[in-house]
């Protein structure tokens, strides 16, 4: 089977899973989906930096065969992956300073206990991403808590669209018009023209998707209005946030000599390979709509 066919099949499966996520959006199953995505992304990153590689060749087929000296760090990372998706938004924000402080103390204790085997820079990255990745994905849950099911679904779609529509637009624009490299040492195929084309594509398509979403909601008896001017102004910045997430995760891969974070999605790599740009677009949408709501009910 050709690589293109594999990518198309994986994309179709991804769309089916996305549709399923929309169906269960207002249930605890959506929280579980976001927790599992966070969990998988965190373990992929830990494996990438050498903290969660198989303990021996015999264990290489086990999904989570972590080295003994890293298991304490990994356990904390897993707990946070699940906690952020299920704990209430207000509780998380109120307790976050205390959580970070306690987590920091535990990490230093683990570093001291395993100082011969665990490098400080690895522990620092685990500390950072144990909080960052689950918190970014949990923003999808916090959006639902603040805006409800109908508006929340739209904003969740916007967070994904800002990343994936930009990526698609950048790919085709870059192939046709790309001349100047954006960051050749990190992502050789990315071009400045592609990034601009991706932002334009995402803006146009998000306006179209907004219109379609409003029409579908109207046919279901839910009346909505949209501020298209805010969409046009905001989408380029959301698109750039997606590019930043993509380049950040790519730079980690380059530093550790990896092509992909995993192979859970044939043709697309691992969870982080597919959701790296979403890491920054979901929180960006969450922050944006706190001050500038884009859609509203009437």
Secondary structure, 3 states (H helix, E strand, C coil): CCHHHHHHHHHHHHHHHHHHHHHCCCCHHHHHHHHHHHHHHHHHHHHHCCCCCCCCHHHCCCCCCCCHHHHHHHHHHHHHHHHHHHCCHHHHHHHHHHHHHHHHHHHHHHHHHCCCCCCHHHHHHHHHHHHHHHHHHHHHHHHHHHHHHHHHHHHHHHHHHHHHHHHHHHHHHHHHHCCCEEECCCEEEEEHHHHHHHHHHHHHHHHHHHHHHHHHHHHCCCCEEECHHHHHHHHHHHHHHHHHHHHHHHHHHHHCCCCCCCCCECCCECHHHHHCCHHHHHHHHHHHHHHCCCEEEC
